[in-house]
Structure formats: C-alpha cells, structure tokens
Amino acid sequence: MSGADLRTNEPPLAERAYGIRRNALRMGEVQGQGYIAQALDIADVLAAAYFHAMRYRPEDPAWDGRDRFLLSNGHYAIALYAALIEAGIIPEAELETYGSDESRLPMSGMASYTPGMEMSGGSLGLGLGIAVGMCLGLKRKGSDSRVYTLFSDGELDEGSKWEAMMSAAHHKLDNLIAIVDVNNQQADGPSTQMMGFEPLAEKVRAFGWFVQRIDGNDLDAVVAAFDAARTHEGARPRMIIADTLMGKGVPFLEARERNHFMRVDQHEWQLALQALDEGRRA
C-alpha cells in the first residue's frame, strides 16, 4: 500500500489530520504532559506525507521498496506515533502505553523499539545528515525510493544541518525531500531570537536546493508542495519550509505563550478533545 493508493479513498486527508491530532492528545493524557503543541502543529504535514505522498506497506514496515521517513526532531515522536497509528503500522491500543516502561512508544523516537521509526532522534541536528547517507545508499542500489526527513527550526542552530545541506546539493540528491517545521519555538524561547536563520528560503536556494515555503497548516498547500517536490525535474534535493502554529486545532493551547514542553491539567484533556471535535464539525 502507498500514500498514492489512498488518495481517492475515504477518509479524506482532513480526517486523517484530525485522527493524528486526536491520537496525539490521547497519548499526551497518559503522561499529562509532553510535546503536544508540536504534534498538533505538524499533523497536516504528516497526514499529507503518509496518506498522499509516501510509498509504504503498513503490514511490512521494513519493506525494502518503501519510502523512508526520518524524524530528526526526536521529541516530535508523539506526532509520528500518532501518524503511524493512523496508518495502521502501530495498533491503536498501544497509545495507552505511551512513555511507559516496556512500551514501544518512548517519549523520544527510538528506531530499535518502534515499527516505522527509521532513526533514533534524541540528539538534534542529525536527521538531514543521516538522510544524505540513506539517499546515497539507495542510489547505489538503483532504488527509486525517496527519503523524507522532518526537522525543526531550532535544529538550524546546528552546524551539521548546514553541512548536510551542502552535501546533499553536491551529490545532487533528487531522492531527498526535507521538511522544516518553522513554528518559531524552542526550549529557550522563540527560534528566531535564539539564532536568526531568516531569510531561510533564500539561504537554502543558494545552497542549490529546490525550495518551497508554505503554510504548513493548509492541507491543500501541503499536498501541492509534496507533489511539486516529487515531480521537480532538477537533479537537486528538495525542501519544504512549513510555517505552522503550535497547538493548531485547540484554541486554548494555541494561545499559550510558552508551549515547547507543555503540562496540561487533568481536566483540560477532555476540553482539548472537545475543541478538536468542534473544529472538525465547523
């Protein structure tokens, strides 16, 4: 099965994004805290990736012909688990084990534990370099599989990211699609204040990439960006810069000033789910 195969089937992408957000909130409630705002902001990108763009087999996560999805920002694991559950790669019942002892769903992504998790991403800045190596390996094998990698704007503080950008362009890795989540939030405050990285699109284009900048919470824009990245004919890597809103879909979480790692009071989880449901019906 592939994402492309699911385009004409129910449920539509908006329902998939809703399912990813709902899964993430249910997992967050298990621990009472976590990287909930990031899971909500990136749900539309993950819905388009797993149910429109990527090629994979839910029953065989290690299928050699699959597209690879590398989660560089390992603290977003709750978001990726939510997508893997929605895709049928992880059973829904396991979300109740999130972050618990012996769970296959630890709070930071670990490739050795979780089906569909391609890399361990606790240390930030590594995903793009690993993706470069995977892309080179796939090309040597004659594979037409693509490597998608998601990283956060905070990771742009790391020099290894910029070295990997140069390397990807040098090797003309047209099988690489990178997505950077620009939500302007990291542990110490707004990302643009911690280390200025704008104008990001112009900088990455100067490195030799095909670059698009979109509203990462506009599903139509996200789908169009994935399509353009996959069909671009230039022999160069592709990047989608996705501007997103932390806590997207739950207004009272969107409004929180500091939401990098969020504690949600016990009574608020049901309110969050209700807000998500109301937005779905609107």
C-alpha positions in Angstrom: 0.0 0.0 0.0 1.2 3.5 -0.6 0.0 7.0 0.2 -0.7 7.5 -3.5 -3.1 4.5 -3.4 -5.1 6.1 -0.7 -5.8 9.5 -2.4 -9.2 8.5 -3.7 -10.3 6.5 -0.7 -12.1 7.6 2.5 -11.3 9.1 4.9 -10.1 12.3 3.3 -6.8 14.0 4.4 -8.6 16.4 6.7 -10.0 13.4 8.6 -6.5 11.8 8.7 -5.1 15.0 10.2 -7.9 15.1 12.7 -7.1 11.4 13.6 -3.4 12.2 14.1 -4.2 15.1 16.4 -6.7 13.1 18.4 -4.2 10.2 18.7 -1.6 12.6 20.0 -3.9 14.1 22.6 -4.9 10.7 23.9 -1.2 9.7 24.2 -0.4 13.0 25.9 -3.1 12.4 28.5 -1.3 9.2 29.5 1.7 11.2 30.8 -0.2 14.5 31.5 2.5 16.4 29.6 4.8 16.4 26.6 5.4 17.9 23.2 1.7 18.2 22.5 1.8 21.6 20.7 4.3 20.3 18.1 2.2 17.2 17.4 -0.8 19.4 16.8 1.1 21.8 14.5 2.7 19.2 12.3 -0.4 16.9 11.9 -1.3 18.3 8.5 2.2 17.7 7.1 2.2 14.1 8.5 -1.3 13.4 7.0 -0.2 14.5 3.6 3.1 12.6 3.8 1.5 9.2 4.9 -1.8 9.4 3.1 -0.8 11.2 -0.1 2.9 11.2 -0.9 4.7 8.2 0.6 5.0 4.6 -0.5 4.9 2.0 2.3 3.2 -1.2 3.4 1.5 -1.0 6.8 1.8 -4.7 7.3 5.5 -4.7 6.4 7.2 -1.6 7.8 10.6 -2.8 6.8 9.6 -3.4 3.1 12.7 -2.6 1.1 10.8 -0.7 -1.6 9.3 1.8 1.0 10.0 5.5 1.2 11.8 6.4 4.4 10.6 9.0 6.8 13.3 10.2 9.2 12.2 12.1 12.3 15.3 14.2 13.1 13.5 16.1 15.9 13.1 13.0 18.1 11.0 14.9 20.7 8.2 15.0 18.0 7.9 11.2 18.4 4.4 11.6 19.8 3.3 13.2 16.5 4.9 10.4 14.4 3.4 7.7 16.6 0.0 9.3 16.1 0.6 9.1 12.3 1.9 5.5 12.4 -1.2 4.5 14.4 -3.5 6.3 11.9 -1.7 4.5 9.1 -2.2 1.1 10.7 1.6 0.4 11.3 1.1 0.5 15.1 -2.0 -0.9 16.8 -4.2 1.8 18.3 -4.4 0.0 21.6 -0.7 0.8 22.1 -1.3 4.5 22.5 -2.3 3.8 26.1 1.3 2.7 26.8 2.9 5.9 25.6 6.1 6.8 27.6 5.6 3.8 30.0 8.1 1.1 30.9 8.5 -1.6 28.3 6.4 0.5 25.8 7.3 0.5 22.1 6.4 4.2 22.2 9.1 6.0 24.3 8.9 9.8 24.7 11.8 10.3 22.3 11.9 8.4 19.0 14.0 5.2 19.1 14.3 3.1 15.9 15.1 -0.1 17.8 11.8 0.0 19.6 9.1 1.2 17.2 7.8 -0.2 13.9 8.1 2.5 11.2 10.6 4.6 13.1 13.6 4.9 10.8 16.1 6.6 13.1 16.7 7.5 16.8 16.4 11.3 17.0 17.1 12.4 20.6 20.2 14.5 19.6 19.0 17.3 17.4 20.7 18.2 14.1 21.4 14.6 12.8 18.5 13.7 10.7 19.5 15.5 7.5 23.0 14.0 7.5 21.6 10.5 8.0 19.1 11.2 5.2 22.0 12.1 2.9 23.7 8.8 3.6 20.5 6.9 3.1 19.9 8.7 -0.2 23.4 7.8 -1.5 22.9 4.2 -0.5 19.5 4.0 -2.2 21.0 5.4 -5.4 23.9 2.9 -5.4 21.3 0.1 -5.1 19.3 1.5 -8.0 16.3 2.1 -5.8 13.6 4.7 -6.7 12.6 5.1 -3.1 12.7 8.6 -1.6 13.8 9.7 1.8 11.7 12.3 3.7 13.1 13.9 6.7 11.4 16.3 9.2 13.4 18.7 11.4 12.6 21.7 13.5 13.6 25.3 13.1 15.6 25.0 16.3 17.8 22.5 14.6 19.0 25.2 12.3 21.2 26.3 15.2 23.3 23.2 14.5 26.2 23.4 12.0 25.7 19.8 11.0 22.4 20.8 9.3 24.2 23.3 7.0 27.0 20.8 6.2 24.3 18.3 5.3 22.6 20.8 3.0 25.8 21.4 1.2 26.5 17.7 0.9 23.0 16.9 -0.4 23.3 19.6 -3.1 26.9 18.5 -4.1 25.7 14.9 -4.6 22.5 16.0 -6.5 20.2 14.0 -4.2 16.9 14.3 -6.0 15.5 11.5 -3.9 15.7 13.7 -0.8 12.7 15.7 0.4 13.3 17.7 3.6 10.6 19.4 5.6 11.5 22.0 8.2 8.8 22.9 10.8 9.0 26.6 11.4 6.9 27.2 14.5 9.3 29.7 16.0 9.6 27.9 19.3 12.4 26.0 21.0 13.3 25.2 24.6 14.8 28.6 25.4 12.3 30.8 23.6 11.4 31.9 20.0 13.7 30.2 17.5 14.4 33.4 15.5 15.6 35.1 18.7 17.9 32.3 19.8 19.7 32.2 16.4 18.5 34.1 13.4 18.1 32.0 10.4 16.0 34.1 8.0 15.7 34.6 5.1 15.7 30.8 5.2 14.3 30.0 1.7 16.9 32.3 0.0 19.7 30.7 2.0 18.7 27.1 1.1 18.2 28.0 -2.5 21.8 29.5 -2.5 23.0 26.0 -1.4 21.5 24.6 -4.6 18.1 23.2 -3.4 14.6 23.4 -4.9 12.7 25.2 -2.1 9.1 25.9 -1.4 7.7 27.9 1.6 4.1 27.2 2.6 1.5 27.5 5.3 2.0 24.1 6.9 -1.5 24.1 8.3 -3.1 24.5 4.9 -3.6 20.9 3.7 -4.1 22.0 0.1 -0.8 23.9 0.2 1.0 21.0 1.8 -0.3 18.5 -0.8 0.7 20.8 -3.6 4.2 21.2 -2.1 4.7 17.4 -1.9 3.5 17.0 -5.4 5.9 19.7 -6.7 8.8 18.3 -4.7 8.2 14.8 -6.1 7.8 15.9 -9.7 10.5 18.5 -9.8 12.9 17.6 -12.7 16.1 19.2 -11.4 18.9 16.9 -10.1 18.9 18.5 -6.7 17.4 18.0 -3.3 14.0 19.5 -2.3 13.0 21.3 0.8 9.5 22.3 2.0 9.6 25.1 4.7 6.3 24.7 6.6 5.2 27.6 8.7 3.0 26.2 11.4 1.1 27.2 14.6 1.9 25.5 17.8 -1.2 23.8 19.3 -3.1 24.0 16.0 -6.7 22.9 16.3 -7.1 23.5 20.0 -7.5 27.3 20.5 -6.6 27.5 24.2 -3.4 25.6 23.5 -2.6 27.8 20.5 -2.8 30.8 22.8 -0.3 29.6 25.4 2.8 31.7 25.3 5.3 29.0 26.3 4.4 25.7 24.8 7.6 23.9 23.9 7.0 21.2 26.5 3.6 21.5 27.9 1.9 20.3 31.0 -1.9 20.1 30.6 -4.1 19.9 33.7 -6.2 16.8 34.1 -9.5 18.5 33.3 -8.1 20.2 30.2 -7.6 17.0 28.2 -11.2 16.5 27.6 -11.6 20.2 26.8 -8.9 19.8 24.2 -10.6 16.8 22.6 -13.9 18.7 22.6 -12.2 21.7 20.9 -10.7 19.4 18.3 -14.1 17.9 17.6 -15.8 21.3 17.4 -13.2 22.4 14.8 -13.8 19.2 12.9 -17.5 20.0 12.6 -17.1 23.7 11.8 
